[in-house]
Amino acid sequence: MTGVRTLSFDTSVAVVGDIHGRSDLLARLLEIIGPMPVISVGDVVDRGPDVRGCVEILLARGAVGVIGNHEEWVRAWLGGDGFDRFALHPMMGGEATLRSYGIEGRTPREVVAQVDRVPYAHRNWFAELCDVVDLEVKGRKFWVTHSAPESHEARWGDPEQDARRLFETASQRLRWGRYQVDDVADCGRPVVVGHMTRPFPEANARCIAIDTGCGTIPGGSLTAVLLPELRFVTVD
């Protein structure tokens, strides 16, 4: 699935930041927030030790999500488009993802031949990740995407409508683009994002940034933002 997915809830929602294979922190976080809908902001995979466990937890909670840059190679591989060896670069950390699914060998041919070791439910979950969630919670609207457009990219007169056009066409920018919280474009409503690691969650009228280094930096934490209250919950 690509493009924009529309979701509406009449109860509070938890949007969870980059997880990177830390099923222990994910389980603790979800226990704290309780039984509310969960949306992943992307980068569930790579680096951390238990990607498979993370997906199992998200499936059990009925969680949906957007695709992060670290999911790109996973979805391509699971979808029959081959294995990108860049996933094994230390910067990516894909070795941890393969290991969590019991994938042996690391040549493209070997990895492709073992795709069935990933359970069907997991493959389907990755396939269903979208680029952007158009989210309404108790009458308040948000965007959820992995990264965010900056103000210099804005070319619109109607921020919300033109932001939607950008979101429908700029998938690579929404997965890999670098951004600064104070320079995110006006998209007509707050954009909840991950991707850019920071020591604490940050928020202003345009952007809610929740990647706090889980699985990426020593001492990194996992953060969720509860909407529409804009309350942060962090575990480390």
C-alpha positions as CSV (number, residue, x, y, z in Angstrom):
1,M,0.0,0.0,0.0
2,T,1.2,3.5,-0.8
3,G,-0.2,7.0,-0.7
4,V,-2.5,8.4,2.0
5,R,-4.6,6.3,4.3
6,T,-7.5,8.0,6.1
7,L,-8.3,7.0,9.7
8,S,-10.8,8.4,12.2
9,F,-11.2,7.6,15.9
10,D,-13.5,8.9,18.7
11,T,-11.0,7.7,21.3
12,S,-7.4,8.8,22.0
13,V,-4.7,7.3,19.8
14,A,-1.0,6.6,20.5
15,V,1.5,7.3,17.7
16,V,4.7,5.4,18.5
17,G,8.1,6.6,17.4
18,D,11.0,4.7,15.7
19,I,11.2,1.3,17.4
20,H,14.2,-0.3,15.7
21,G,13.8,-3.8,17.0
22,R,13.4,-3.0,20.7
23,S,10.5,-5.3,21.5
24,D,11.2,-4.9,25.3
25,L,10.7,-1.2,25.2
26,L,7.6,-1.5,22.9
27,A,6.0,-4.0,25.3
28,R,6.6,-1.7,28.2
29,L,5.3,1.4,26.4
30,L,2.1,-0.3,25.3
31,E,1.5,-1.6,28.8
32,I,1.7,1.9,30.1
33,I,-0.6,3.5,27.6
34,G,-3.3,0.8,27.8
35,P,-5.8,-0.4,25.2
36,M,-5.9,2.5,22.7
37,P,-5.4,2.4,18.9
38,V,-1.7,2.4,17.9
39,I,0.0,3.9,14.8
40,S,3.7,3.4,14.1
41,V,5.6,6.3,12.6
42,G,8.0,3.9,10.8
43,D,11.4,2.3,11.3
44,V,10.2,-0.7,13.3
45,V,13.0,-2.8,11.8
46,D,16.8,-2.9,11.8
47,R,19.5,-2.3,14.5
48,G,17.7,-3.7,17.5
49,P,17.7,-7.4,18.5
50,D,14.0,-8.4,18.1
51,V,12.3,-7.1,15.0
52,R,10.2,-10.2,14.7
53,G,9.0,-9.6,18.3
54,C,8.1,-6.0,17.5
55,V,5.9,-7.0,14.6
56,E,4.2,-9.7,16.7
57,I,3.4,-7.1,19.3
58,L,2.1,-4.6,16.8
59,L,0.0,-7.3,15.1
60,A,-1.5,-8.3,18.4
61,R,-2.5,-4.7,19.1
62,G,-4.0,-4.2,15.6
63,A,-1.5,-1.5,14.9
64,V,-1.1,0.2,11.6
65,G,1.7,2.4,10.4
66,V,3.6,4.4,7.8
67,I,6.7,3.2,6.0
68,G,10.0,4.4,7.2
69,N,13.2,4.5,5.2
70,H,14.3,1.3,7.0
71,E,11.2,-0.6,5.8
72,E,11.9,0.1,2.2
73,W,14.4,-2.8,1.7
74,V,12.2,-5.1,3.8
75,R,9.1,-4.5,1.7
76,A,11.0,-4.8,-1.5
77,W,12.5,-8.1,-0.4
78,L,9.2,-9.5,0.9
79,G,7.4,-8.3,-2.2
80,G,9.7,-10.2,-4.6
81,D,11.7,-7.3,-5.8
82,G,15.1,-8.6,-4.6
83,F,17.4,-8.0,-1.7
84,D,19.2,-4.7,-1.5
85,R,22.7,-5.3,0.0
86,F,22.8,-1.7,1.3
87,A,20.6,-3.1,4.1
88,L,23.7,-4.8,5.5
89,H,25.6,-1.5,5.8
90,P,26.3,-0.7,9.5
91,M,24.3,2.6,9.1
92,M,21.2,0.6,8.2
93,G,21.5,-2.4,10.6
94,G,19.6,-4.8,8.4
95,E,21.7,-7.7,9.7
96,A,19.6,-7.6,12.9
97,T,16.4,-7.9,11.0
98,L,17.5,-10.9,9.0
99,R,18.9,-12.5,12.2
100,S,15.6,-12.0,14.0
101,Y,13.8,-14.0,11.3
102,G,16.4,-16.8,11.2
103,I,17.7,-15.8,7.8
104,E,21.0,-17.6,7.1
105,G,23.6,-16.4,4.6
106,R,23.8,-12.9,3.3
107,T,24.1,-13.0,-0.5
108,P,21.1,-11.6,-2.3
109,R,20.3,-15.1,-3.6
110,E,20.5,-16.7,-0.2
111,V,18.3,-14.0,1.4
112,V,15.7,-14.1,-1.4
113,A,15.5,-17.9,-1.1
114,Q,14.5,-17.7,2.5
115,V,11.7,-15.1,2.3
116,D,9.2,-17.7,3.5
117,R,10.8,-17.7,6.9
118,V,9.0,-14.4,7.5
119,P,5.4,-15.3,8.6
120,Y,2.7,-14.4,6.1
121,A,1.0,-12.1,8.7
122,H,4.3,-10.1,9.0
123,R,4.7,-9.9,5.2
124,N,1.2,-8.6,4.9
125,W,1.7,-6.0,7.7
126,F,4.7,-4.6,5.9
127,A,2.8,-4.6,2.6
128,E,0.0,-2.5,4.2
129,L,2.2,0.3,5.4
130,C,1.3,3.6,3.7
131,D,3.2,6.8,3.1
132,V,0.9,9.1,5.2
133,V,-1.9,8.7,7.6
134,D,-4.6,11.4,7.3
135,L,-5.7,11.1,11.0
136,E,-8.7,12.5,12.8
137,V,-8.9,12.0,16.6
138,K,-11.9,13.3,18.5
139,G,-12.5,15.9,15.8
140,R,-8.9,17.1,15.6
141,K,-6.8,16.4,12.6
142,F,-3.2,15.4,12.2
143,W,-0.8,14.0,9.5
144,V,1.4,11.0,10.4
145,T,4.4,10.4,8.2
146,H,8.0,9.2,8.7
147,S,9.7,12.5,7.8
148,A,8.4,16.0,7.1
149,P,8.6,18.6,4.4
150,E,10.4,21.8,5.3
151,S,9.1,25.4,4.7
152,H,11.4,26.0,1.7
153,E,9.6,23.1,-0.1
154,A,6.2,24.8,0.4
155,R,4.7,26.1,-2.8
156,W,1.0,26.2,-1.8
157,G,-1.7,28.7,-1.1
158,D,-4.0,26.3,0.7
159,P,-1.6,24.5,3.1
160,E,-3.8,21.4,3.7
161,Q,-4.9,20.6,0.1
162,D,-1.4,21.2,-1.3
163,A,0.3,19.3,1.5
164,R,-2.0,16.4,0.5
165,R,-0.8,16.6,-3.1
166,L,2.8,16.6,-1.9
167,F,2.2,13.6,0.3
168,E,0.6,11.7,-2.5
169,T,3.7,12.2,-4.8
170,A,6.8,12.6,-2.7
171,S,7.2,9.2,-1.0
172,Q,11.0,9.3,-1.0
173,R,11.1,12.7,0.6
174,L,8.7,11.4,3.3
175,R,11.0,8.5,4.1
176,W,14.5,9.9,3.8
177,G,14.3,13.7,4.0
178,R,16.1,15.6,6.8
179,Y,14.1,18.2,8.6
180,Q,14.3,20.7,11.5
181,V,11.3,20.9,13.8
182,D,11.3,24.7,13.7
183,D,11.4,24.7,9.9
184,V,8.7,22.2,9.0
185,A,6.2,23.5,6.4
186,D,2.7,24.6,7.3
187,C,0.7,21.5,6.2
188,G,-2.6,22.9,7.6
189,R,-2.4,20.7,10.7
190,P,0.4,19.2,12.9
191,V,2.6,16.5,11.3
192,V,3.7,13.7,13.6
193,V,7.1,12.4,12.5
194,G,10.0,10.2,13.5
195,H,13.3,9.7,11.5
196,M,15.4,12.4,13.0
197,T,16.8,11.3,16.4
198,R,16.7,13.8,19.3
199,P,17.1,13.4,23.1
200,F,13.6,14.4,23.9
201,P,10.3,14.7,21.9
202,E,9.6,18.1,20.5
203,A,6.5,19.8,19.3
204,N,5.2,23.1,17.9
205,A,2.1,24.1,16.0
206,R,3.4,22.4,12.8
207,C,5.4,19.4,13.9
208,I,5.4,16.7,16.6
209,A,8.7,14.8,16.5
210,I,8.9,11.6,18.5
211,D,12.1,9.7,17.5
212,T,14.1,9.6,20.7
213,G,16.8,7.2,19.7
214,C,15.3,3.8,20.4
215,G,17.7,1.1,19.2
216,T,19.8,3.8,17.5
217,I,21.9,5.5,20.2
218,P,23.2,4.2,23.6
219,G,20.6,5.1,26.2
220,G,18.0,5.9,23.5
221,S,14.4,5.8,24.5
222,L,11.0,4.9,22.9
223,T,8.4,7.7,22.8
224,A,4.7,7.7,21.9
225,V,2.5,10.8,21.7
226,L,-1.1,10.5,22.8
227,L,-3.5,12.4,20.6
228,P,-5.4,14.7,20.7
229,E,-4.1,15.4,24.2
230,L,-0.5,15.9,23.0
231,R,0.9,14.0,25.9
232,F,4.2,12.2,25.6
233,V,5.0,8.8,27.1
234,T,8.6,7.7,27.1
235,V,10.3,4.5,28.3
236,D,14.0,3.7,28.4
